Amino acid sequence: MKAVIFDCDGVLVDTERDGHRVAFNRAFEALGVDAEWDVSTYGELLRVSGGKERMRHYFDEHGWPAGRGESRDELIAALHKTKTDIFTDIIAGGQLPLRPGIARIVDEAIAAGVRLGVCTTSNAKAIDGVLDLLGPERKARFEFVHAGDVVSRKKPDPEIYELAKSSLRLPASECIVIEDSRNGLLAATGAGLPCLITTSAYTTDEDFSEAIDVVPELGDPPSARVTLGDLARLASRHVA
Protein backbone atom coordinates (compact mmCIF):
# COMPACT_ATOMS: atom_id res chain seq x y z
CA MET A 1 0.00 0.00 0.00
CA LYS A 2 1.53 3.26 -1.15
CA ALA A 3 -1.27 5.82 -0.75
CA VAL A 4 -4.24 6.64 1.49
CA ILE A 5 -7.01 8.80 0.03
CA PHE A 6 -9.46 10.43 2.44
CA ASP A 7 -12.93 11.78 1.91
CA CYS A 8 -13.44 14.96 3.94
CA ASP A 9 -16.93 15.38 5.38
CA GLY A 10 -17.72 12.60 7.82
CA VAL A 11 -14.18 11.19 7.59
CA LEU A 12 -11.72 13.90 8.61
CA VAL A 13 -14.39 15.78 10.58
CA ASP A 14 -18.01 14.80 11.28
CA THR A 15 -19.17 17.96 9.60
CA GLU A 16 -22.61 17.35 8.15
CA ARG A 17 -25.16 17.79 10.94
CA ASP A 18 -23.53 20.54 13.00
CA GLY A 19 -21.35 22.09 10.30
CA HIS A 20 -22.68 22.12 6.77
CA ARG A 21 -26.36 21.95 7.79
CA VAL A 22 -25.96 24.88 10.16
CA ALA A 23 -24.02 26.85 7.53
CA PHE A 24 -26.72 26.26 4.90
CA ASN A 25 -29.42 27.49 7.28
CA ARG A 26 -27.43 30.60 8.20
CA ALA A 27 -26.84 31.32 4.50
CA PHE A 28 -30.57 31.01 3.80
CA GLU A 29 -31.28 33.50 6.57
CA ALA A 30 -28.52 35.88 5.47
CA LEU A 31 -29.84 36.04 1.90
CA GLY A 32 -33.50 36.19 2.86
CA VAL A 33 -34.44 32.70 1.64
CA ASP A 34 -37.38 31.12 3.46
CA ALA A 35 -35.90 27.68 4.06
CA GLU A 36 -34.57 25.77 7.04
CA TRP A 37 -33.18 22.25 6.99
CA ASP A 38 -33.78 20.29 10.18
CA VAL A 39 -31.66 17.26 11.07
CA SER A 40 -34.03 14.79 9.42
CA THR A 41 -34.46 16.82 6.22
CA TYR A 42 -30.73 17.25 5.82
CA GLY A 43 -30.22 13.53 6.27
CA GLU A 44 -32.51 12.93 3.30
CA LEU A 45 -30.77 15.62 1.24
CA LEU A 46 -27.38 13.96 1.76
CA ARG A 47 -28.42 11.41 -0.84
CA VAL A 48 -27.60 14.21 -3.31
CA SER A 49 -23.85 14.79 -3.60
CA GLY A 50 -22.61 18.39 -3.66
CA GLY A 51 -23.92 21.49 -1.91
CA LYS A 52 -25.08 23.35 -5.01
CA GLU A 53 -26.75 20.22 -6.32
CA ARG A 54 -28.38 19.64 -2.94
CA MET A 55 -29.93 23.13 -2.88
CA ARG A 56 -31.11 22.85 -6.47
CA HIS A 57 -32.75 19.51 -5.71
CA TYR A 58 -34.46 20.95 -2.62
CA PHE A 59 -35.83 23.99 -4.44
CA ASP A 60 -36.97 21.84 -7.37
CA GLU A 61 -38.95 19.73 -4.90
CA HIS A 62 -40.25 22.45 -2.56
CA GLY A 63 -40.42 25.51 -4.81
CA TRP A 64 -37.90 28.19 -5.67
CA PRO A 65 -37.83 31.48 -3.72
CA ALA A 66 -40.17 33.93 -5.40
CA GLY A 67 -39.78 37.64 -6.12
CA ARG A 68 -36.01 37.66 -6.46
CA GLY A 69 -34.04 39.60 -9.04
CA GLU A 70 -31.29 37.08 -9.72
CA SER A 71 -31.48 33.93 -11.83
CA ARG A 72 -31.64 30.51 -10.22
CA ASP A 73 -27.98 29.90 -11.06
CA GLU A 74 -27.00 33.23 -9.52
CA LEU A 75 -29.01 32.47 -6.38
CA ILE A 76 -27.38 29.06 -5.97
CA ALA A 77 -23.93 30.56 -6.49
CA ALA A 78 -24.54 33.34 -3.94
CA LEU A 79 -25.98 30.94 -1.37
CA HIS A 80 -23.12 28.52 -1.81
CA LYS A 81 -20.46 31.22 -1.45
CA THR A 82 -22.12 32.56 1.71
CA LYS A 83 -22.53 29.05 3.10
CA THR A 84 -18.86 28.23 2.41
CA ASP A 85 -17.69 31.37 4.22
CA ILE A 86 -19.89 30.52 7.22
CA PHE A 87 -18.72 26.90 7.28
CA THR A 88 -15.07 27.97 7.11
CA ASP A 89 -15.64 30.24 10.11
CA ILE A 90 -17.22 27.32 12.01
CA ILE A 91 -14.17 25.16 11.33
CA ALA A 92 -11.70 27.95 12.12
CA GLY A 93 -13.51 28.57 15.40
CA GLY A 94 -12.71 25.04 16.54
CA GLN A 95 -16.35 24.06 16.87
CA LEU A 96 -15.84 20.81 14.93
CA PRO A 97 -12.72 18.78 15.83
CA LEU A 98 -10.94 16.12 13.80
CA ARG A 99 -12.46 12.66 14.14
CA PRO A 100 -10.64 10.23 16.46
CA GLY A 101 -7.66 8.56 14.84
CA ILE A 102 -7.27 10.92 11.88
CA ALA A 103 -4.14 12.72 13.09
CA ARG A 104 -2.69 9.39 14.27
CA ILE A 105 -3.20 7.60 10.93
CA VAL A 106 -1.77 10.58 9.04
CA ASP A 107 1.31 10.49 11.28
CA GLU A 108 1.67 6.74 10.71
CA ALA A 109 1.42 7.25 6.96
CA ILE A 110 4.00 10.04 6.95
CA ALA A 111 6.42 7.93 9.02
CA ALA A 112 6.02 5.02 6.60
CA GLY A 113 6.36 7.12 3.46
CA VAL A 114 2.78 6.46 2.42
CA ARG A 115 1.36 9.19 0.21
CA LEU A 116 -1.77 11.19 1.12
CA GLY A 117 -4.62 12.81 -0.78
CA VAL A 118 -8.23 14.00 -0.43
CA CYS A 119 -11.21 13.47 -2.72
CA THR A 120 -14.34 15.37 -1.72
CA THR A 121 -17.40 17.09 -3.12
CA SER A 122 -16.83 20.00 -0.72
CA ASN A 123 -15.69 23.44 -1.80
CA ALA A 124 -11.89 23.81 -1.94
CA LYS A 125 -11.97 26.65 0.60
CA ALA A 126 -13.90 24.49 3.06
CA ILE A 127 -11.53 21.53 2.81
CA ASP A 128 -8.56 23.88 3.18
CA GLY A 129 -9.99 24.93 6.55
CA VAL A 130 -10.47 21.32 7.60
CA LEU A 131 -6.89 20.41 6.69
CA ASP A 132 -5.71 23.37 8.79
CA LEU A 133 -6.92 21.38 11.80
CA LEU A 134 -4.13 18.89 11.12
CA GLY A 135 -1.47 21.56 11.49
CA PRO A 136 0.84 22.95 8.80
CA GLU A 137 3.35 20.05 8.78
CA ARG A 138 0.73 17.34 8.27
CA LYS A 139 -1.24 19.48 5.81
CA ALA A 140 1.85 19.99 3.66
CA ARG A 141 2.20 16.23 3.18
CA PHE A 142 -1.08 15.95 1.27
CA GLU A 143 -0.08 15.72 -2.38
CA PHE A 144 -3.47 16.69 -3.78
CA VAL A 145 -6.94 17.84 -2.80
CA HIS A 146 -9.54 17.12 -5.46
CA ALA A 147 -12.54 19.15 -4.34
CA GLY A 148 -15.80 20.72 -5.42
CA ASP A 149 -16.22 21.12 -9.16
CA VAL A 150 -12.88 19.64 -10.22
CA VAL A 151 -14.85 16.83 -11.91
CA SER A 152 -18.01 17.00 -13.99
CA ARG A 153 -19.78 14.12 -12.22
CA LYS A 154 -19.80 13.85 -8.45
CA LYS A 155 -19.94 10.80 -6.21
CA PRO A 156 -21.22 8.07 -6.59
CA ASP A 157 -19.64 8.48 -10.03
CA PRO A 158 -16.02 7.23 -9.82
CA GLU A 159 -14.60 10.18 -11.80
CA ILE A 160 -12.96 11.84 -8.80
CA TYR A 161 -11.18 8.64 -7.78
CA GLU A 162 -10.06 7.99 -11.34
CA LEU A 163 -8.53 11.47 -11.15
CA ALA A 164 -6.83 10.52 -7.87
CA LYS A 165 -5.25 7.46 -9.49
CA SER A 166 -3.95 9.67 -12.28
CA SER A 167 -2.56 12.18 -9.77
CA LEU A 168 -0.77 9.45 -7.82
CA ARG A 169 0.27 7.47 -10.92
CA LEU A 170 -0.38 4.33 -8.94
CA PRO A 171 -2.53 1.30 -9.69
CA ALA A 172 -5.67 0.79 -7.63
CA SER A 173 -4.02 -2.19 -5.90
CA GLU A 174 -1.53 0.14 -4.18
CA CYS A 175 -4.09 2.60 -2.76
CA ILE A 176 -6.85 2.60 -0.17
CA VAL A 177 -9.77 4.99 0.32
CA ILE A 178 -11.42 5.99 3.61
CA GLU A 179 -15.05 7.05 3.17
CA ASP A 180 -18.14 7.39 5.36
CA SER A 181 -21.08 7.14 2.92
CA ARG A 182 -22.50 4.78 0.34
CA ASN A 183 -22.07 7.41 -2.38
CA GLY A 184 -18.40 7.65 -1.52
CA LEU A 185 -18.02 3.88 -1.31
CA LEU A 186 -19.55 3.40 -4.76
CA ALA A 187 -17.30 6.10 -6.20
CA ALA A 188 -14.18 4.44 -4.78
CA THR A 189 -15.08 0.87 -5.71
CA GLY A 190 -16.23 2.05 -9.14
CA ALA A 191 -12.64 3.15 -9.70
CA GLY A 192 -11.41 -0.24 -8.49
CA LEU A 193 -10.11 1.10 -5.17
CA PRO A 194 -10.47 -0.79 -1.88
CA CYS A 195 -12.51 1.28 0.58
CA LEU A 196 -12.74 1.31 4.37
CA ILE A 197 -15.85 2.91 5.87
CA THR A 198 -15.84 4.95 9.07
CA THR A 199 -19.51 5.59 9.75
CA SER A 200 -20.61 9.12 10.64
CA ALA A 201 -23.69 10.66 12.24
CA TYR A 202 -25.85 10.28 9.14
CA THR A 203 -24.50 7.08 7.59
CA THR A 204 -24.66 4.32 10.20
CA ASP A 205 -27.62 2.58 8.54
CA GLU A 206 -26.39 2.72 4.94
CA ASP A 207 -25.47 -0.36 2.89
CA PHE A 208 -21.70 -0.87 2.92
CA SER A 209 -21.57 -4.41 1.57
CA GLU A 210 -18.82 -3.50 -0.94
CA ALA A 211 -16.46 -2.13 1.74
CA ILE A 212 -13.37 -4.02 2.88
CA ASP A 213 -14.34 -3.18 6.48
CA VAL A 214 -16.74 -0.94 8.41
CA VAL A 215 -15.81 0.71 11.72
CA PRO A 216 -17.37 3.52 13.77
CA GLU A 217 -14.06 5.41 13.82
CA LEU A 218 -10.32 4.92 13.39
CA GLY A 219 -9.82 5.60 17.10
CA ASP A 220 -6.98 6.82 19.27
CA PRO A 221 -5.03 4.87 21.92
CA PRO A 222 -6.00 3.05 24.02
CA SER A 223 -9.01 2.48 21.74
CA ALA A 224 -7.34 2.58 18.31
CA ARG A 225 -9.45 0.43 15.98
CA VAL A 226 -7.53 0.75 12.71
CA THR A 227 -3.78 1.22 12.23
CA LEU A 228 -1.83 1.82 9.03
CA GLY A 229 -0.82 -1.83 9.18
CA ASP A 230 -4.48 -2.83 9.34
CA LEU A 231 -5.19 -0.72 6.26
CA ALA A 232 -2.35 -2.40 4.39
CA ARG A 233 -3.59 -5.88 5.31
CA LEU A 234 -7.17 -5.04 4.32
CA ALA A 235 -6.01 -3.59 1.01
CA SER A 236 -3.86 -6.65 0.21
CA ARG A 237 -6.77 -8.93 1.07
CA HIS A 238 -8.97 -6.96 -1.34
CA VAL A 239 -6.40 -7.39 -4.11
CA ALA A 240 -6.05 -11.11 -3.40
PAVO-258472 format. One record per residue (C-alpha): x, y, z; residue number from 0. Coordinates in steps of 0.05 Angstrom, whole numbers. Example, Ala and Ser with C-alpha at 12.3 -4.5 7.8 and 13.67 -1.06 7.14 Angstrom:
BEGIN
REC        x        y        z   seq
REC      246      -90      156     0
REC      273      -21      143     1
//
This chain:
BEGIN
REC        x        y        z   seq
REC        0        0        0     0
REC       31       65      -23     1
REC      -25      116      -15     2
REC      -85      133       30     3
REC     -140      176        1     4
REC     -189      209       49     5
REC     -259      236       38     6
REC     -269      299       79     7
REC     -339      308      108     8
REC     -354      252      156     9
REC     -284      224      152    10
REC     -234      278      172    11
REC     -288      316      212    12
REC     -360      296      226    13
REC     -383      359      192    14
REC     -452      347      163    15
REC     -503      356      219    16
REC     -471      411      260    17
REC     -427      442      206    18
REC     -454      442      135    19
REC     -527      439      156    20
REC     -519      498      203    21
REC     -480      537      151    22
REC     -534      525       98    23
REC     -588      550      146    24
REC     -549      612      164    25
REC     -537      626       90    26
REC     -611      620       76    27
REC     -626      670      131    28
REC     -570      718      109    29
REC     -597      721       38    30
REC     -670      724       57    31
REC     -689      654       33    32
REC     -748      622       69    33
REC     -718      554       81    34
REC     -691      515      141    35
REC     -664      445      140    36
REC     -676      406      204    37
REC     -633      345      221    38
REC     -681      296      188    39
REC     -689      336      124    40
REC     -615      345      116    41
REC     -604      271      125    42
REC     -650      259       66    43
REC     -615      312       25    44
REC     -548      279       35    45
REC     -568      228      -17    46
REC     -552      284      -66    47
REC     -477      296      -72    48
REC     -452      368      -73    49
REC     -478      430      -38    50
REC     -502      467     -100    51
REC     -535      404     -126    52
REC     -568      393      -59    53
REC     -599      463      -58    54
REC     -622      457     -129    55
REC     -655      390     -114    56
REC     -689      419      -52    57
REC     -717      480      -89    58
REC     -739      437     -147    59
REC     -779      395      -98    60
REC     -805      449      -51    61
REC     -808      510      -96    62
REC     -758      564     -113    63
REC     -757      630      -74    64
REC     -803      679     -108    65
REC     -796      753     -122    66
REC     -720      753     -129    67
REC     -681      792     -181    68
REC     -626      742     -194    69
REC     -630      679     -237    70
REC     -633      610     -204    71
REC     -560      598     -221    72
REC     -540      665     -190    73
REC     -580      649     -128    74
REC     -548      581     -119    75
REC     -479      611     -130    76
REC     -491      667      -79    77
REC     -520      619      -27    78
REC     -462      570      -36    79
REC     -409      624      -29    80
REC     -442      651       34    81
REC     -451      581       62    82
REC     -377      565       48    83
REC     -354      627       84    84
REC     -398      610      144    85
REC     -374      538      146    86
REC     -301      559      142    87
REC     -313      605      202    88
REC     -344      546      240    89
REC     -283      503      227    90
REC     -234      559      242    91
REC     -270      571      308    92
REC     -254      501      331    93
REC     -327      481      337    94
REC     -317      416      299    95
REC     -254      376      317    96
REC     -219      322      276    97
REC     -249      253      283    98
REC     -213      205      329    99
REC     -153      171      297   100
REC     -145      218      238   101
REC      -83      254      262   102
REC      -54      188      285   103
REC      -64      152      219   104
REC      -35      212      181   105
REC       26      210      226   106
REC       33      135      214   107
REC       28      145      139   108
REC       80      201      139   109
REC      128      159      180   110
REC      120      100      132   111
REC      127      142       69   112
REC       56      129       48   113
REC       27      184        4   114
REC      -35      224       22   115
REC      -92      256      -16   116
REC     -165      280       -9   117
REC     -224      269      -54   118
REC     -287      307      -34   119
REC     -348      342      -62   120
REC     -337      400      -14   121
REC     -314      469      -36   122
REC     -238      476      -39   123
REC     -239      533       12   124
REC     -278      490       61   125
REC     -231      431       56   126
REC     -171      478       64   127
REC     -200      499      131   128
REC     -209      426      152   129
REC     -138      408      134   130
REC     -114      467      176   131
REC     -138      428      236   132
REC      -83      378      222   133
REC      -29      431      230   134
REC       17      459      176   135
REC       67      401      176   136
REC       15      347      165   137
REC      -25      390      116   138
REC       37      400       73   139
REC       44      325       64   140
REC      -22      319       25   141
REC       -2      314      -48   142
REC      -69      334      -76   143
REC     -139      357      -56   144
REC     -191      342     -109   145
REC     -251      383      -87   146
REC     -316      414     -108   147
REC     -324      422     -183   148
REC     -258      393     -204   149
REC     -297      337     -238   150
REC     -360      340     -280   151
REC     -396      282     -244   152
REC     -396      277     -169   153
REC     -399      216     -124   154
REC     -424      161     -132   155
REC     -393      170     -201   156
REC     -320      145     -196   157
REC     -292      204     -236   158
REC     -259      237     -176   159
REC     -224      173     -156   160
REC     -201      160     -227   161
REC     -171      229     -223   162
REC     -137      210     -157   163
REC     -105      149     -190   164
REC      -79      193     -246   165
REC      -51      244     -195   166
REC      -15      189     -156   167
REC        5      149     -218   168
REC       -8       87     -179   169
REC      -51       26     -194   170
REC     -113       16     -153   171
REC      -80      -44     -118   172
REC      -31        3      -84   173
REC      -82       52      -55   174
REC     -137       52       -3   175
REC     -195      100        6   176
REC     -228      120       72   177
REC     -301      141       63   178
REC     -363      148      107   179
REC     -422      143       58   180
REC     -450       96        7   181
REC     -441      148      -48   182
REC     -368      153      -30   183
REC     -360       78      -26   184
REC     -391       68      -95   185
REC     -346      122     -124   186
REC     -284       89      -96   187
REC     -302       17     -114   188
REC     -325       41     -183   189
REC     -253       63     -194   190
REC     -228       -5     -170   191
REC     -202       22     -103   192
REC     -209      -16      -38   193
REC     -250       26       12   194
REC     -255       26       87   195
REC     -317       58      117   196
REC     -317       99      181   197
REC     -390      112      195   198
REC     -412      182      213   199
REC     -474      213      245   200
REC     -517      206      183   201
REC     -490      142      152   202
REC     -493       86      204   203
REC     -552       52      171   204
REC     -528       54       99   205
REC     -509       -7       58   206
REC     -434      -17       58   207
REC     -431      -88       31   208
REC     -376      -70      -19   209
REC     -329      -43       35   210
REC     -267      -80       58   211
REC     -287      -64      130   212
REC     -335      -19      168   213
REC     -316       14      234   214
REC     -347       70      275   215
REC     -281      108      276   216
REC     -206       98      268   217
REC     -196      112      342   218
REC     -140      136      385   219
REC     -101       97      438   220
REC     -120       61      480   221
REC     -180       50      435   222
REC     -147       52      366   223
REC     -189        9      320   224
REC     -151       15      254   225
REC      -76       24      245   226
REC      -37       36      181   227
REC      -16      -37      184   228
REC      -90      -57      187   229
REC     -104      -14      125   230
REC      -47      -48       88   231
REC      -72     -118      106   232
REC     -143     -101       86   233
REC     -120      -72       20   234
REC      -77     -133        4   235
REC     -135     -179       21   236
REC     -179     -139      -27   237
REC     -128     -148      -82   238
REC     -121     -222      -68   239
//
